[in-house]
């Protein structure tokens, strides 16, 4: 593993997720593109007034809404930090 450091500014969010949220499948059983996940994150971050919990819930809800079925096959872990 590598160490990284960065500065967060007011309103920034750091989102950490497990691969189970990134590598979901569509209705044809194809693994979704990473760009889809990026779009879901941006949609979840639409409002700067959202709490970390609201961001996490919006992200998981969006992923489940486009996933085949309501249950994800892999772990679904998300941590959101908001400055």
NORTA-V521678 format. One record per backbone hydrogen bond with DSSP energy under -1.0 kcal/mol. CO is the residue of the C=O (numbers start at 1). NH is the residue of the N-H. If there is no record, write none. Layout:
CO_NH + CO_NH
//
This chain:
9_12 + 12_83 + 14_81 + 16_79 + 18_21 + 19_23 + 24_32 + 25_68 + 26_29 + 30_26 + 33_37 + 34_38 + 35_39 + 36_40 + 37_41 + 38_42 + 39_43 + 40_44 + 41_45 + 43_46 + 47_50 + 51_55 + 52_56 + 53_57 + 54_58 + 55_59 + 56_60 + 57_61 + 58_62 + 59_63 + 60_64 + 61_65 + 62_66 + 77_18 + 79_16 + 81_14
//
